[in-house]
Amino acid sequence: MEEKDNLEREMVNGALSLFNKFGIRSVTMDDVAREMAISKKTLYKYFENKADLVNKCVMTIFDQVHSCMMEIHSSAQNSIDELFDIDNVIRQIMKDHNPGLHFQLHKYYPQTAKAMYEGRRELINKMIEENIDNGKRDGLYRDNMDTELITHLYCSKMESIPEDKELMMKKFHTKEVKRQALEYHIRGIATPKGLKYLEKKLTQD
């Protein structure tokens, strides 16, 4: 069973590498089999079709990001550090990410895209809610805010940042847009103590 799991993991990683290089649409099951030096028959033992392969690739990435986020959530020194640590992870993912994959996934595999979006939204909502409550407890965030409302505003803002719109991409790098949005968010909810820590953090960063 372990050997089977390892082979499936290797095939997913091989497919991910091809998708990132050439895009989802242009890569065929033949290409994946050739890349992995296996037969198509072996490939189809693990994946019903290309849609199934794409789905497992996307869910593998989501699971990895989820585990990373949970580790940050449990180990960060405070709420502001946690947001910056999460942002650094996202920036690294975007650095290694083919921006065209987002568009292709939504266009050609909408069910997988929807599942990924809903899972990401649920994860971010939970983390931001707890982040705000922890920040209030530690005196870094103002305690007169409605946690649920601020979480909704934050998540809506992050989802609305365009990743594929040509005009935005020409003028600003998406990573910098997200970093500025993060700083804007913290400044809007921080106490004087939180702002002091933020300024220190920005200087170090």
Secondary structure by P-SEA (a helix, b strand, c coil): caaaaaaaaaaaaaaaaaaaacccccccaaaaaaaacccaaaaaaccccaaaaaaaaaaaaaaaaaaaaaaaaaccccaaaaaaaaaaaaaaaaaacccaaaaaaaaccaaaaaaaaaaaaaaaaaaaaaaaaaaaaaccccccccaaaaaaaaaaaaaacccccaaaaacccaaaaaaaaaaaaaaacccaaaaaaaaaaaaac
